[in-house]
């Protein structure tokens, strides 16, 4: 499972030219799955993200977690995180998980993050979305778990 985390001051997800969801200051999380991913990775990565110390304390050091600062969280499915670009010029997606199982793991991950009681919003799995955000920092971190 691959997660791309961006610290943001705001984020909006638009679907078919309509605002679907939005968050304020916090995290935008792109969630991708590959064929061998297991449900256990959802819990490991949800815990990691909620406790990852990437927010600044009063000294300006990244020392606070999303839980510490009561961050708002947007989660968007992103199968292209597993694009294979080693050959040719067009990405291949042979390692991505089949949509039905990928959607189940995405929903599980969203549920686990939502259980933190932080304001959590999401896109719609498989939808064509426009993501509008203001990156804060910028801070962008790639997380992986291969349970």
Secondary structure, DSSP 8 states (H G I E B T S, - for coil): -EEEEEEEEEEEEEETTEEEEEE-SEEEEEEE-BTT--THHHHHHHHHHHH---EE-TTS-EEE-HHHHT-EEEEEE-GGGG-B-SSSSS-B-TTB--HHHHHHHHHHHHHHHHTT-S-EEE--TT--EEEEEEEEEEEEEEEE---
